[in-house]
Amino acid sequence: MSTTQPDPVYGHENESTVEPDGGTPRGRVGTIVWGLMIIALAALIAISQLGIITLNGTYVLVGLMIGAGAALVIGGIISARKRDNGTTTGKS
């Protein structure tokens, strides 16, 4: 019976959610962005149903997609920069 742990698979979900220094796990950018997008859409639907404002569905969806796309790209860049600042082990 082997007691060694297998090497983590590249792209495995636990790999990107744990701090490089072994600290507490952090949220994934994609999960946070999509969650905020759903909350924003729900809020807009609720406001529209109350009759406070009238919304054009096409414009709302285009705006949400542009905002979500920008947030995902910016979050990915920030995450990659933080990951690159860690110490290297010299392995390739």
Secondary structure, 3 states (H helix, E strand, C coil): CCCCCCCCCCCCHHHHHECCCCCCECCCHHHHHHHHHHHHHHHHHHHHHHCCCCCCHHHHHHHHHHHHHHHHHHHHHHHHHHHHCCCCCCCC
